[in-house]
Amino acid sequence: MENKITSKIRIHLFKGDKCFGPGICTLLEEVDKYGSLRKAAMDMSMSYSKAWKIVKQCEESLGYKLLISTTGGKSGGGALLTDEARRIMESYKQYCLDIENYSAELLEKYF
């Protein structure tokens, strides 16, 4: 078995401070899947308060809302992604893919 050199790149976006990365992207994907920040956090073994804090910090840094939340009650609450959240997620994933592809080319060139 050949032991080929590989690389792993973890990309974070900054706007002053860190504002978007793989963690928030995954959290938003889970919110989209479950329709709930609480369920998304549980699925990621994260406290609801931590998930809420991450979303709020990201929204503050980016300058726009990522979630549309409804409070609980008889029919229960939930959360939906905003159009802006969908756009940044798609752009982020495409950006990461492009960088990973370029990195693979460079890895082959140098190693």
Sequence and secondary structure as in RCSB ss.txt:
>XXXX:A:sequence
MENKITSKIRIHLFKGDKCFGPGICTLLEEVDKYGSLRKAAMDMSMSYSKAWKIVKQCEESLGYKLLISTTGGKS
GGGALLTDEARRIMESYKQYCLDIENYSAELLEKYF
>XXXX:A:secstr
            EESSSEEE HHHHHHHHHHHHHS HHHHHHHTT  HHHHHHHHHHHHHHHTS  EEEE  STT
  EEEE HHHHHHHHHHHHHHHHHHHHHHHHHHHH 
